[in-house]
Amino acid sequence: MTVEVHIPNKPFFSELPVRVKDDLPENSRIRVTEIFYSLQGEGRYSGQPTVFIRLTGCPLRCVYCDSEYAFYGGQWLEFEDIFSLLSNYTTNYVCVTGGEPLAQPNCLFLLEELCKRDFNVSLETSGAMDISDVDRLVSRALDIKTPDSGEENKNLWSNLDELTEHDQIKFVICSKIDYEWAKDIVQSHGLDKKCLVLFSPSYQQLDARHLADWILQDQLPVRFQTQLHKLIWQDEAGR
């Protein structure tokens, strides 16, 4: 099996014809930056071989964003194109990410179709988008934006009422201020009673040892994590 790494501004899935948005069915088309096969680097399925579908577009501009290339461009694909590409891989794990995948309304239909085809589906989404209509078979990984992200005011707090034990919450911690803020959010909303809560040090911004020490000192009921894919491949495209 040949695994392709798709680099921005290079030919995108050259085996597929170029798609024009208006030539595709309205409810089964979506703009995609890349589809790649790698290890899941975060969350409940960390280490699991996974196919990632990175959708194009994002209304947020977090200071630590590592996927700015997904803000623009991409390629219009029909869902059947995506399912055809997924058939190249033996894994049943699929992660829909971005950018901000829910910025495209048809993401909801894509997630539903993936679930119908019995994929084990996770969604990486910011805390800024309404998750209430996402198929409940999807494990929703909600990224709550901290003060140092620069996008704290975008958090949609009603999302917390939608969470189930099947979901995940992630805080990217940039500083001790971020940590104290996130700790207060976890405790005041009882988030550890709702679902898996993850604290991550911002890559190359916060020493992972500091965050680990703070969590242990406060006996905080969260899971510490680092981005596994960055430990292995740093910022290599398609990883």
C-alpha positions as CSV (number, residue, x, y, z in Angstrom):
1,M,0.0,0.0,0.0
2,T,1.3,3.4,-1.0
3,V,0.7,6.2,1.6
4,E,0.9,9.6,0.1
5,V,1.8,12.8,2.0
6,H,-0.1,15.8,0.5
7,I,1.8,19.0,0.9
8,P,-0.1,22.3,0.5
9,N,0.3,24.0,-3.0
10,K,1.3,20.7,-4.5
11,P,-1.1,18.5,-6.7
12,F,-4.0,17.3,-4.6
13,F,-5.0,13.7,-5.1
14,S,-3.9,13.7,-8.7
15,E,-5.8,10.4,-9.4
16,L,-9.0,12.3,-9.0
17,P,-10.5,14.7,-11.5
18,V,-10.6,18.4,-10.6
19,R,-14.0,19.1,-9.0
20,V,-16.0,22.3,-9.4
21,K,-18.2,23.1,-6.5
22,D,-21.4,23.7,-8.4
23,D,-21.0,20.5,-10.4
24,L,-21.2,18.4,-7.2
25,P,-24.4,17.4,-5.2
26,E,-25.2,20.2,-2.7
27,N,-25.3,18.0,0.4
28,S,-22.4,15.7,-0.4
29,R,-19.6,18.1,-1.3
30,I,-16.9,19.5,0.9
31,R,-13.6,21.4,0.6
32,V,-10.6,19.4,1.8
33,T,-7.0,20.5,2.3
34,E,-5.5,17.0,2.7
35,I,-6.2,13.4,3.6
36,F,-3.4,11.5,5.2
37,Y,-2.6,8.4,7.2
38,S,-0.7,8.7,10.5
39,L,-0.8,8.0,14.2
40,Q,-3.4,9.8,16.2
41,G,-1.3,12.2,18.3
42,E,-3.7,13.3,20.9
43,G,-6.7,12.3,23.0
44,R,-8.4,9.0,23.7
45,Y,-7.1,7.3,20.6
46,S,-3.5,8.5,20.9
47,G,-1.1,6.1,19.1
48,Q,-3.9,4.6,17.0
49,P,-3.2,4.4,13.2
50,T,-5.8,6.8,11.8
51,V,-6.8,8.4,8.5
52,F,-7.1,12.2,8.9
53,I,-9.5,14.3,6.8
54,R,-8.4,17.9,7.1
55,L,-11.1,20.3,6.0
56,T,-10.4,23.8,4.7
57,G,-11.3,27.0,6.5
58,C,-11.3,28.4,10.0
59,P,-12.8,31.5,11.6
60,L,-10.3,31.5,14.5
61,R,-6.7,32.7,14.6
62,C,-5.1,31.1,17.6
63,V,-1.6,32.2,18.3
64,Y,-0.2,28.7,18.4
65,C,-2.0,27.4,15.2
66,D,0.0,24.8,13.4
67,S,-2.4,24.4,10.4
68,E,-2.6,27.9,9.0
69,Y,-2.2,26.3,5.5
70,A,-5.7,24.9,5.9
71,F,-7.3,28.4,6.2
72,Y,-7.6,28.8,2.4
73,G,-7.4,26.8,-0.8
74,G,-8.1,23.1,-0.7
75,Q,-10.1,21.0,-3.2
76,W,-13.8,20.4,-3.6
77,L,-14.5,16.7,-3.2
78,E,-17.7,14.6,-3.3
79,F,-18.2,12.4,-0.3
80,E,-17.8,9.3,-2.6
81,D,-14.3,10.6,-3.5
82,I,-13.4,10.6,0.1
83,F,-14.8,7.1,0.7
84,S,-12.9,5.9,-2.3
85,L,-9.7,7.2,-0.8
86,L,-10.5,5.7,2.6
87,S,-10.7,2.3,1.0
88,N,-6.9,2.4,0.5
89,Y,-6.4,2.0,4.3
90,T,-7.1,-0.9,6.5
91,T,-7.7,1.2,9.7
92,N,-11.3,1.8,10.8
93,Y,-10.3,5.0,12.6
94,V,-11.0,8.3,10.9
95,C,-10.5,11.8,12.4
96,V,-12.1,14.9,10.8
97,T,-10.1,18.0,11.6
98,G,-9.1,21.4,10.3
99,G,-8.9,24.3,10.3
100,E,-12.3,24.3,11.9
101,P,-14.2,21.5,10.3
102,L,-17.6,22.6,11.6
103,A,-17.2,25.9,9.7
104,Q,-18.4,23.9,6.7
105,P,-22.1,23.0,7.3
106,N,-21.7,19.8,5.2
107,C,-19.2,18.5,7.8
108,L,-22.3,17.3,9.7
109,F,-23.4,15.2,6.7
110,L,-19.9,13.8,6.2
111,L,-19.7,12.8,9.8
112,E,-23.1,11.1,9.6
113,E,-22.1,9.2,6.5
114,L,-18.8,8.0,8.0
115,C,-20.7,6.7,11.0
116,K,-23.2,4.9,8.7
117,R,-20.3,3.1,7.1
118,D,-19.2,1.9,10.5
119,F,-16.0,4.0,10.8
120,N,-14.8,4.9,14.3
121,V,-15.0,8.6,13.9
122,S,-13.6,11.5,16.0
123,L,-14.0,15.2,15.4
124,E,-11.4,17.8,16.4
125,T,-13.2,21.1,16.8
126,S,-12.8,24.4,18.6
127,G,-15.0,25.5,21.4
128,A,-16.4,28.2,19.1
129,M,-18.7,26.1,17.0
130,D,-22.1,24.5,18.1
131,I,-21.6,20.7,18.5
132,S,-25.2,19.9,19.3
133,D,-26.0,18.6,15.8
134,V,-23.0,16.3,15.5
135,D,-23.8,12.6,15.3
136,R,-23.6,11.2,18.8
137,L,-21.6,8.2,17.5
138,V,-18.7,10.7,16.9
139,S,-16.2,11.3,19.7
140,R,-16.2,15.1,19.8
141,A,-12.8,16.5,20.9
142,L,-13.6,20.0,22.0
143,D,-10.7,22.5,22.2
144,I,-11.5,25.1,24.8
145,K,-9.6,28.3,24.0
146,T,-7.5,29.7,26.8
147,P,-6.6,33.4,27.4
148,D,-3.2,33.1,25.8
149,S,-4.7,31.5,22.6
150,G,-6.0,34.9,21.7
151,E,-9.5,33.5,21.1
152,E,-10.9,33.0,24.6
153,N,-13.9,35.2,23.7
154,K,-14.9,32.8,21.0
155,N,-15.8,29.9,23.3
156,L,-19.4,28.8,23.1
157,W,-20.0,27.7,26.6
158,S,-23.4,26.0,25.8
159,N,-21.3,23.3,24.2
160,L,-20.4,22.0,27.7
161,D,-24.0,21.0,28.3
162,E,-23.8,18.8,25.2
163,L,-20.9,16.6,26.2
164,T,-21.1,12.9,27.0
165,E,-18.6,10.4,28.3
166,H,-17.9,9.5,24.7
167,D,-16.5,13.0,24.1
168,Q,-13.2,14.8,25.0
169,I,-12.2,18.3,26.1
170,K,-8.7,19.6,25.4
171,F,-7.0,22.7,26.8
172,V,-3.8,23.9,25.2
173,I,-1.8,25.5,28.0
174,C,0.6,28.3,27.1
175,S,1.5,29.6,30.5
176,K,0.7,29.4,34.3
177,I,-2.1,32.0,33.7
178,D,-3.6,29.6,31.2
179,Y,-3.2,26.7,33.6
180,E,-5.0,28.5,36.5
181,W,-7.8,29.6,34.1
182,A,-8.3,26.1,32.8
183,K,-8.1,24.6,36.2
184,D,-10.9,26.9,37.3
185,I,-13.0,26.0,34.3
186,V,-12.6,22.3,35.0
187,Q,-13.5,22.6,38.6
188,S,-16.4,25.1,38.3
189,H,-18.1,23.1,35.5
190,G,-17.2,19.6,36.9
191,L,-15.8,18.7,33.5
192,D,-14.0,15.6,34.7
193,K,-17.4,14.2,35.6
194,K,-18.6,14.8,32.0
195,C,-15.9,13.3,29.8
196,L,-12.1,12.9,29.4
197,V,-10.3,16.2,30.1
198,L,-6.8,16.7,28.5
199,F,-4.2,19.3,29.2
200,S,-1.5,19.9,26.6
201,P,1.5,22.1,26.8
202,S,1.7,24.5,23.8
203,Y,4.3,23.1,21.5
204,Q,7.7,24.9,21.9
205,Q,6.0,27.5,24.2
206,L,5.5,25.8,27.5
207,D,8.0,23.3,29.1
208,A,6.0,20.0,29.4
209,R,7.6,19.4,32.8
210,H,6.1,22.5,34.2
211,L,2.6,21.5,33.2
212,A,3.1,18.0,34.5
213,D,4.3,19.4,37.9
214,W,1.4,21.7,38.2
215,I,-1.1,19.0,37.5
216,L,0.5,16.7,40.1
217,Q,0.8,19.4,42.7
218,D,-2.9,20.3,42.5
219,Q,-4.0,16.6,42.1
220,L,-6.1,17.8,39.2
221,P,-8.3,15.1,37.7
222,V,-7.2,15.6,34.1
223,R,-4.9,13.7,31.7
224,F,-1.6,15.2,30.7
225,Q,-0.7,14.8,27.1
226,T,1.9,15.9,24.6
227,Q,1.4,15.8,20.8
228,L,2.8,12.4,19.9
229,H,3.1,13.1,16.2
230,K,5.3,16.2,16.9
231,L,7.6,14.2,19.2
232,I,8.1,11.7,16.3
233,W,8.0,13.9,13.2
234,Q,8.1,17.5,14.4
235,D,6.1,19.7,11.9
236,E,6.5,17.4,8.9
237,A,3.5,17.8,6.5
238,G,1.0,15.0,6.4
239,R,1.9,13.7,9.9
